[in-house]
Amino acid sequence: MSIESNILQVLERIDTAQSHYNTKSAVSLEIAAKTQTADKCQIAAETLLKYGHPPILGHNHVQEARETHDAIRTVPGTQIHFIGSLQSNKISTALQCTDLVESVASLSLIEKLER
């Protein structure tokens, strides 16, 4: 299956669940881009945007976020989230190539992020 067809399948499941529960609350699909190439990440972001969803991609390794950053940023409005376990020695790099850190394991890491 293609990236687009996979995303469409998930969006359809979201619509089905919303219909089943009679809700239209805002739901954003965040693509976990683990071990994917920059080209595939860009296609995923473009597909989300094409179907009216905010292009949000999550990486669980700082190196992967950095490697795909430039390609993903070509898609207007794309957000890159860090969804993995962040090591304190990678904070600076993570903050350079992501918009949001979703997972923080300790108060000391929060304090380092704040600085």
URTAWO-V980420 format. One record per pair of residues at least 12 apart in sequence whose ideal C-beta (glycine too) atoms are under 7 Angstrom apart, sorted by sequence separation. I is the first residue (numbers start at 1). J is the second residue. If there is no record, write none. Layout:
i: <I & I>
j: <J & J>
This chain:
i: <45 & 82 & 101 & 14 & 31 & 44 & 14 & 57 & 65 & 86 & 41 & 82 & 65 & 80 & 81 & 86 & 11 & 80 & 81 & 85 & 10 & 29 & 80 & 81 & 82 & 83 & 84 & 55 & 79 & 82 & 83 & 85 & 57 & 59 & 79 & 81 & 88 & 91 & 55 & 91 & 54 & 55 & 56 & 57 & 58 & 59 & 60 & 61 & 86 & 29 & 33 & 59 & 60 & 88 & 28 & 31 & 33 & 54 & 56 & 58 & 28 & 30 & 31 & 32 & 33 & 34 & 49 & 31 & 41 & 45 & 49 & 66 & 28 & 30 & 49 & 62 & 69 & 38 & 42 & 46 & 65 & 38 & 41 & 42 & 45 & 41 & 62 & 66 & 39 & 42 & 62 & 65 & 38 & 42 & 45 & 65 & 33 & 3 & 7 & 3 & 7 & 11 & 3 & 7 & 4 & 3 & 30 & 32>
j: <57 & 94 & 113 & 27 & 44 & 57 & 29 & 72 & 80 & 101 & 57 & 98 & 82 & 97 & 98 & 103 & 29 & 98 & 99 & 103 & 29 & 48 & 99 & 100 & 101 & 102 & 103 & 75 & 99 & 102 & 103 & 105 & 78 & 80 & 100 & 102 & 109 & 112 & 77 & 113 & 77 & 78 & 79 & 80 & 81 & 82 & 83 & 84 & 109 & 53 & 57 & 83 & 84 & 112 & 53 & 56 & 58 & 79 & 81 & 83 & 54 & 56 & 57 & 58 & 59 & 60 & 75 & 58 & 68 & 72 & 76 & 93 & 56 & 58 & 77 & 90 & 97 & 67 & 71 & 75 & 94 & 68 & 71 & 72 & 75 & 72 & 93 & 97 & 71 & 74 & 94 & 97 & 71 & 75 & 78 & 98 & 68 & 40 & 44 & 43 & 47 & 51 & 44 & 48 & 47 & 47 & 81 & 83>
